[in-house]
Amino acid sequence: MIFQKDVKKNIQYLKDHKKELIAEKYTQIKQADAFQSVCGYYEKGEEVAKRNEVRNWKDLNSVKVEAVINTTNVIDSHSDLHVPGIWDKSLKQNANQMAHIQEHKSGQFDSIISDGEDLNVSVKNFTWKELGQPYSGKTQALVFDSVVHKDRNEFMFGQYAKGFVKNHSVGMGYDEFSLAVNDPDDKYWEKEYNTWKEYIGQAVNPEVAEDQGFFYVVTQAKAYEGSAVPMGSNHITPTNSVSAKTEETPVKDNTPSENKGNKKKLELIKMRKQK
């Protein structure tokens, strides 16, 4: 069901199908939607995505990318509010097994952007303004510091280098979540209404939940991969920075080993003469 701006109908549907909806959510692998639902409202003129373009990128073989894969305190198009600490368990268990992927195509070798030594997965705290948003306060972000090589995924190398990647998405499974429902009058929803009161103030876009009457609070989830996508279910997932990665090649000393000793002696004699 696609929930609409009819709070009473939505809440009644939740009551009639609560058990199935929750069971289904636990079995889902969450990714970006095929279409983008509205999960926030922007004021005209606000910068919502940074443009990062690397100069002379055609001459490079690799770029370094800081990709914001997910942010907390946003109600996304899955009606989920991810809260700080959501990735704590997952990063301890499988941070080294994750991959930076193109459009969630994790089963295709040619869609891998980076992994292994080229990828560092962590959580970082940002102010919303650091991510180009008009909100006050902070968010905890799942971040991929990724080295993108041209010879591994030439298309995505170009997309990042030209500053075209403005959204990301996490491929994840649900470990712990709670339903929050805005119905103070029905005793059936007493627990869910308390959850609503506890968490609605954390969302930078509470109007999304208010319009439909509910949301989900996700406290623990398992991240499998992070993807570059045209439109994410969470719209505040930018490419935070892109820069050239240059490798310095040390200048080789081709002097034969037997002559190196003589070379040093000559240098000492020269220094003494100069004195």
N, C-alpha and C positions, 0 to 999 in steps of 0.2 A: 504493500500500500504506500502511495505517496501522500504524506500528511499535508494538509492544507491549513489555511488560516481560519479554521473553525474549531476552536479549542474544545468545545463540548463533544463534538463528534470524534475528534482525535482521542480524547481521554476515554470515551466509551469504547472505542476500538481497542485501545490499550487494555482496558479491563477485560474485554471479551477474548483477547488473544495474547495476554501477558505471558503465559507459560511458553507458548510456541515462539514468540518474538525473542524472548531471552535465550531460549535453547538454540535458536537459529544464530543469534549473535555470537554465542560461544564457539560455534563451528565455522564461522566466517574467517576468511583471510581478507582483511580490509585493504583496499587500494583506492586510487583516485577513481571518481565516478566517470562513466562514459560521457556524461554531461555535467556541467557545473551548476549545482544549486547555489542559491545566494546564501552565504554564511557570514556576511558582514555588509555594512553600508559605508560608503565613502563620501566624504564631503568633497564638493567640486574643487578641483585644483590641488588636492592632496597627492603627494607622491606615494604610490603604492608599490612600486617595484624599481629597484635600482638598475641602471644601465651600466654594465661593465663591458668595456671593449678593450682588448689588448692591442697596443700599437704594434704594427709590423708582424701580426700574428702568423701571416703566411710563411714567414721565415723561421718559425719555431717548430719544434718537434713535440713539445709538451707544455702544458699550462697547469698551474696550481689553482685549485678551485676550493672555496669555502662555501659549501652548499647547505642551506638550512632545510633539512628534510622534514621537520615537524616542529610546531611550537605549541606550548601549553596555553591555557586560559583563552582559547578560541573555540566556540561551538562551530563545528564543521558541518559539511553537507550530509554527514551520516548522523547528525544530531548528537555528536560526541563532544564532550569537554574533556580534553586531556589535562591532567593536573601535574604539577611538579613532582618528580620522583617516579613517574610512570615507567621510565626506562631503566631504573636502578638494577633490577634483577636481570633483565635481558642483557645489559652491557657486561655484567659479570659472567654470564653464561655463554654468550655467543658473539661478542663484539668482533672477534677475529675471523668469524665465519661469514660476516655480512659482505655484501657487494653493492657497488654503485651501478645502477642499471638504467637502461633506456626504456621508459614507458612500461615498467613492470614485466618486461619480457625476460624473466629470469631463466627460462629454459632454453635460451638461444645464446650461443657463444658470441655472435656478432652484435649482441645488444649489451654486453658487459662494457661498462665505461672504465671501471677500475676495481681492484680488490687486492688482497694480500698486502705486500709492503707499500703499495701505492695508495692505500686507504687507511685513514685514522678516524675512528668513530668515537664520539664523545658527546657529552651534554655541556652546553655553555649558557650562561645567563646574559641576556641582552635587555636593554630598555627598548620599548616599542619604537622610540624615535630612531634608535640605531638601525632598525629594520625598515625605516621609511614610513612608519605609521603614526597617526595623530594621537594615539592613546597615551595615557599616563601609566606609570608602573613598569613592571618587568615581565619577561617570559623566560621559561627554561626551554631551550631549543635542542633538538637532536641534530647534530652537525656532522657532516662528512667533509673532512679535509682530504681532498682527492687530487692525485696527480693524473691528469688525463693525457694519454699519449696519442698522437696522431695515427701511429701505425697500429693501434689497437681498435679504436673506434673513431675513424676519420670524420664521420658526420657529426658526432657529439662534440669532438674536439673543436670543430668549426662553430657549432652552435654556442658553446661556452665562450670561445675566444671572441666571437662577434657580439657577445652580450645579449643573446636571444633567449637564454633559459631564465625564466622569471618565476617558475613554480616547481616544487618538488612534492613527493608523496612517499609515505612510508608503507611498505608491505608488512602487515602485522597481524598477529592473532590476539584475541582478548584473553587476559588472565583473570582480572578482577574489575568489575564495574557495577554500578548501582543505577537504578532508574530514579529520576527526579520528576515529580509531577506537581503541577501548580493547581491543587484542589484542596483548599483548607476545610471545606465543608463535608467532605465524604470521608468517614472513618476508615474506609477500605484503603485509602491512600495515605494514612497517617505517617508511616515510615517514609514513603516516597516524598511526601510534602516536607518533612524535616530535612531530607536530603536536598530538596529544592532550596530551602531557606539557607542551608549551610554553604551551598556552592554557587548559587546564581550570581552572587556579588563578585566572583572571581572572573566571570566571563567579560571580555571586552565588547562582546556583541550580544548582550542578554535579550535584545529584541527578537532574535531568532527563536529562542525558547519561549518567550512570552507570546509570540504569534501562534505557536503550535501547542503550547501548554505543557511541554515536557522536554527533557533532554537526558542523555546518559552521562554519568560521571565515570571516566575510565581512570582507575588508580594504578593498575599494573597491566602492561602489555608486552608481548614478545615481538621485537623487530626482526624481520628476516632480511630485508633489503631496503634500500632507499633509491627512489627513481626520479629522474628528470622527466617532467610531464608538461604538456602545454597548459593544462589547467588542473590545479590540485583541489582536493576536497577541502583542504585548509588553504585559504588564499594567501596567508602570511608565511610563505615558504620560499623566500627569494634566494638567488645566488648572491651571497654577501660580498664576495670578492673573487676576482680572477686576475692572475698575474703570470708573467712569463716565467718559465722554469728553465734556467740555463745551467748547463753542466760545464764546469771549467776543466779542461784537459791539461794536466801538468806537462810542462815542456820537458822532453826527454833529453838527458845528457848522453850523447852518443860517443863520448870519449872512450876509447878502449880502456879496460880496467888497468892494464899494465902501464898506461901513460898517465893515469890520474895522479899517481904519487909524484912523478916528475913535474906535472902541472902545478901542484901545490908548492913544491920547492922553488919553482921559478917565481911564483907569486910572492913568496916570503923574501926572496932576494930583491925583488922590485921594491917592496915596502921598505927594506933597509936602506936602499939607495936613496929613496925619497926623503928619508929622515936626515 
